[in-house]
Amino acid sequence: MRAVRELAALGQPAATVLQTALRDEIPRIRRLAATSLGKIADPKTAQPLIPVLGDPDVEVRRAAAWALRRIGVEAVEQLISALHNRDAHTRAMAALVLGEIGNKWAFDPLVYVLGDQEEIVREQAAIALGKLGHPYAAEHLIEALADIDNEVRAAISRALLEIGEPAFEALERALEAPEWVRRASVVSALIHFNHPRALQALIRAMKDPHKAVRRAAAESLSDLRAPAAFPVLVEGLKDPAHEVRSVVALALGRLNDPAAVPLLVERTRDRNPDVREYAASALGELRHPDAIQPLVFLLKDYSADVRAQAAFSLGAIGDARAVPGLLPVLYDQDDQVRAYAVAALGDIGDPSAAGGLIELLGLMDESLAGLAFSALTRIGPAAAPALKASAFHDNPNVRSRSAEILALIRKTRKGTGPLPTLGEALKMLKN
């Protein structure tokens, strides 16, 4: 380490000797050697630094990348050659550095590796093309938007943002592409642009002939939460594809417009269970009292997912009128539905649910019993009469857990601490 530091202090005359330290068995030595060569920035050291881009140690790779970036334009030729290296890390890091150097000669090679077999290489190539900022890069990036990897698609979207207006115009043109996969990818990318025409482009995409494009448009409008999208979303509730109706229902819930309530209530009777589930979720977000009875009705749906979502949404609304409908669900055949019903009763906090929750304290299933424990503590002092009555219960678990809850309630009433969270309640139960 001392030798490397002293050689680095000598500057350019020591560059050739420092290259030997790039092959040292100790990662710290290799990292320091690469950093030192970066400080010297001798173009002759670019070629020896290239293999270090694929070093097994990530810090060494970063040091080599930094050094090559310091060398700059003089290293571009070697970096372009490294895009064809057999090692994926070397190719990825070479793409990264080329983007940071920003030389125009890197454009075509970077476009080529957008089709690399490794995700990490395609991701770094997209980021690099965004940093180059070349308007013609937009067309190539849009073609790559159909990539199977989420991280790569996200990198492409960020790159298009960096290119700016030319990229947005290219995306608008691509909405007319003959391939539905490309149109769907473009619609998903539009949401990242804070552009005045983006909303109108997404609204137009809701009329696309392919359901995947319409679904992607509905997802983007859901994220955008723009009131101006309300009319087209209302129309989308009648879409022939249930995949589209589902996402549209969720998007309407996120708009926070009470006018959507009766429309979503109608979708709770949709023939497809996914649509009913998403409609129930949207009604929970709107928290409107008119949704209570339709959601209670869904507690008897044949789909467990729909029943669970209805229970969750009733808990979000928090109205005591839902309690009579939720109590029978405590004995649902599906464990997830029962858990959501318990949580909902705890969120509502009405004492009329205490008796049903106390019965669950005797279960051997500690997860569900723990949820009931937490729900009763949230109901608080209003649950005390029912908890005291359980002192004579046949099940010893009910008696002991009821006593614990009473102790917690008394402790809270004395101002010695807040009610426990579900996690704390489960920990107490375990102890």
N, C-alpha and C positions, 0 to 999 in steps of 0.2 A: 504494500500500500504506500509506504513511504517512497519507494523507488518510483512508482508511477507518478506520485505527486511531484517529486523533484524533476522527473523527466518532463512533465507537463509544464513546469515553470520555465524550462529551457525554450519552449515554443517550437517553431517549425523544424529546427534541426533534429528534434527528438521524435518527430512524427513517425519515421520508419521504425524506430525501436518500439514505440508504443503499440504498433500494430500487433506485435507478438503477444502482448498482454490480452488482446481480444480473444485469445484461445486458452486463457488460463482456466484451470479447473474450478476456481472459486468465483461465484457470480459477482461478488463485490468488486473484485479486481477487474473483471470484464466490463462492468458498468462504469467504473472510474476511468478505465482506458478509453471507452467510447466517449464519455463526457469530455475527457481531456482532448481527444482528437477533434471534437466539435468546437472546442475553444480555439484550437489552432486553425481549424477550417482550411486545411490544405486539400485542394481538389484531388491530389494523388491518393488520398486516403479513402476516397469515396468507394472504390471497388472493394477494399478489404472490409469496409463497414457493412456492405450489402448482406453477406451471410449472417451477420449478427442480428439482422431484422427477424430471423427465425429462431433466435436463441430460446431455449426452454424457459428462461427466467423473464417474466414480463417487464421487470424494471430494466433489465439489460436491453430488451427490445426497444423500450421507450428511449433509453439513452442513445442507442444507435440512430433511431429516428430523429432525435433532436440534433445529433451531430450532422446527419445528412441534410437536415433543414438548414443548418448553419452554413454548410458548404454551398447550398443553394443551386443555382442554375448549372453550375459545373457538375452536379451530381445527377442531373436529369437523365442523361443517356443511360447511365448504369441502373437508375431506378426503373426506367421503362423496360430494360432487359429483365429486371427482377420480377416484373409482372408475369413472366413465363416460368418462374422458378417452380420446382416441384413441391416446395414447402408452402402450405397455405398461409401460414403466419408471415412468411417473407413477402408473398404477393400482397397480402392485406396491408402490411405496414408500408410497402412501397407505394401502394395507391394512396394511403394516408399522406405520406410525405409529398408526393407529387401534387396533391391538392393544396397542401400548405405552401409549397414553393410557388404554385400558380403559373407555371410555364405553359404557353399555348401548345407546345409540341406534345404535351401529355394528353391532349383531348382525345384523339382517336384511340390510343392504347387503353385509356380508361373506359371508353365506350365499349371496347372489345371485352374487357373483363367484367362488364355488367352481366355477361352470360357465364361467368365462372361457375364451376360445379360446387364451390364452397360458399356457404352463406356469408361468412365473415369477409370474404373478398368482395362479393357483390355489394355488401353494405358499405365497405370503405370506398369502393369505386363510386357509388352514388354520392356519398358525402363529398368526395374529392371533386366530382363534376359540379356539385352545387357551389363549392368554393371557387372553382374556375369562373363560374358565372356566365359561361358562354350561352347565348340565346339558343343556339342550335342543339344544346344539350337537352333542352326540354323535351323534344320529340323522342329522343332515345330513352330518357327517363320515364316518359309516359308509357312507352312500349314495355318497359320493365315493371310497370306497376302491378302486373298480374303475377308477380313473384309469389311462390308458395309460402315464403317465410315472412312472418309478421315484422320482424326487426328490419328486414330489407325494405319492405314496403314503407315502414315508418321513416327510414333513412331517405328513401326516394322522395317522400312528401316534404321532408325538411329541405332537401336539395332544391326541389321545385320552388319552395318558398324563398330560398336565397336568390334564385334567378329572378323572381319577381314577376312583373307584368307580362313579359314574353311567355313565361311559363303558364300564367293564367289563361292567356289567349290560346295557347296550344291545347290546354285542357278543354276549353270551350269547343274547339274544333273537334277534339277527340270524342266528344259526346255524340257525334254523328258517325262514329266508326262502325263498320259492319259487324265486328265481333262483340257480342254482349259481355264477354269477360273483360274486355278492355274498357267498355263503357261503365261497367260496375266499378272497376278500379278507379276510374277517373272521378266518378261521383263520390267515392270515399275520400279521395284526395282533396276535393273542392272545399270540404269543411275546414281545412287548415288555412284557407285564404280569407283574410278579413277584407273582402272585396265587395263593393256594392252590387256587383252582378252575380255573386256566388249564390245568393238566396234564390234569385230568379232561375238560375241554371238548375238548381236542385228541384225547384217546383216543376220545371219542364220535365225533369227526369222521372217524376212521378207518373208521367204518361207514357214512359218507355214500353215498347211491346214485350220486353222480357221481364219476368217477375224478379229475377236476381238484381236487376238494375233498379227496379222500383223499391225493392227492399233496402238496397244500399242507400237510395235517396231518402227513404223514411228514417233510416238510422242516422244519417247526417242531419236531417231536419230535427230529429230528437235531440241530438247533441247541441244544435244551434239554438233551440228553444225560442224561435222567432214567432211572435204573434201573427205576423203576416202569412205564416204557413197554415193557419187554422183552416181556411176553406178547403185547401187541397188535401189536408189530412182527413177532414171529415169525409170527403169523397173517397179517400183511400180505405176507409172502414168497410166499404162495399167491394173492395178489390176481390177478383175471383180467386186469388192465391192466398191461402191462409197464412203463409209466411209473411206476406205484406201486411195483412190485417193485424197480425200480432204486433209487429213493430210500430205500426201506425197508432194502435191503441196506447202503447207505452209513450209515444211521442206526444199524444194529446194530454196524457196525464202530466207530462213535464211542462206543458204550457201554462198550467195553473189557471185555467179558464173554467169557471163553473158551468159555462154553456156546454162543456163536453160531457158533463155528468150523465144526462139522459141518453146520449149517444153511446157512451161506454156501458151503461146499464143494459142497453139493447144487445151489446156484444157479449154480455155475460150469458146470453142464450145462444151464442154462436155454435154451430155444429162441430167446430173443431176445438179440442181441449186446450191447445196452445193459445188460441185467441181468447178463450175464457180466462185462462190464467193471466195473460198479459192485461186484459181488461180489469181483472181484479186488482192487479198491481197498480194500474193507473188510478183506479178509484181510491186506493189507499194513499197515493200521493196527493190526490185532491182533497182528501179528508172532509168530504161533504156528507152531511147527515142523510141525504137522500140515497146514499150508497149502502146504508146499513142493511136494510132488508134484502136487497139483491145479493149482498155478500153472505148473509146468513143462509140464503137459499143455496148458494154455492157450497156451503159446508156439507151438503149431501150429494155433491157431484160424484160421479163414478171414478173420476180421475183424482188420485191422491195428490198430485201436484196442484191441481185446482183447489182442492180443499185446504191444503197447506197455505197457499197464497191468500185465500179468502180469510183464513184465520189471522195471518200476519197483517193484512190490511185492516181488519177490524181492530186489532191492537193499535195500529197507527192512528185510526180515527179516535179511539179511546172513549167511546160512548157506552154507558151502562146498559143501554137497550140491547146490546149484542150479547150480553151475558147468558140469557136463557138459551140462545142458539149455540153458544160455545161450550156450555157445560156437558152436553151429550158427546161432544167431540173428544172429551178427555178419555173416552173409551173406544176411540177409533181404532180400527185394525192396523193402521199404518203408524209406526213410531214417530215419523217426522211430523205427521199431521197432529198427533197428540202433543208433541213438543211445542209446535207453533201455537196450539190452542192454550196451553199452559202459559206461554210467554205473553200471549194476548190478554189473558185474564189478569196477569200481573200488571201489564201496561194500563189496562182500564182501571184497576184498583178498586173495584166495587166489592163490598163485604159479602154480598150474596154469593160470590164465587168461592168463599172460604171453605165451606163444607166439602165441595167437590175436590178442591186442591188438597185438603187435609187427607183425604183417602189415598191420594197418590204418595203421601209420605211413607206409607207402609210398603211400597214396592221394593223388590230386590234390585230393580234397575235403578242404580244410583244416579244415572244421568237425568232421568225423568223425575226422580224424587228430588234431586237437587234443584231442578227447575221449579218444581212446586214449592220447595223451601224458599227460593228467591222470590217467587211470586207472592207468597204469603207475607214475607217481610216487607215487600213493597206496598201491599195493602195496609200494613201497619196496625195501629191500635184498633181500627175498625174490625180487624179479624180476631181480636183478643177473646171475645166471648166464645166463638167457635173453637178456638185453640184450647181454652180452659176446659171446655166440655170434653175434648179429646183425651183428657187425663185418664179417663176410664175406658179408653178404646181397647179392644181385644188385641190389637197388634202392638207389640212393644216398640217397634220402630216409629209408629205414629206417635206414641206417648213421648218417647225421648226427643224426637225431632220437634214436636209441638212445644215441648218445654224449652228447647234451644231457641226457637223463634220468639217465644214470649220473653225470654231473657234479653234477646236482641232488641225487641220492641221497647221494653222497659228502659234499656240502656239509652236508646235513642231519645225517648221521651224526657229523660233526665238531662239531655243536652250533652252527653258524653261522646257523641260521635254520630256520623251520618249512617243511614241504612246501608247495609252491605250491597255490593254489586253481585251479579250472578257468579262471577269468578270467585269472589271472596266467600260467598255462601257455599259454593262447591268445595272450597278448601276447608272451611269449617266442618262441613259434613264428612270430609275425608279424615280429618283429624279426630 
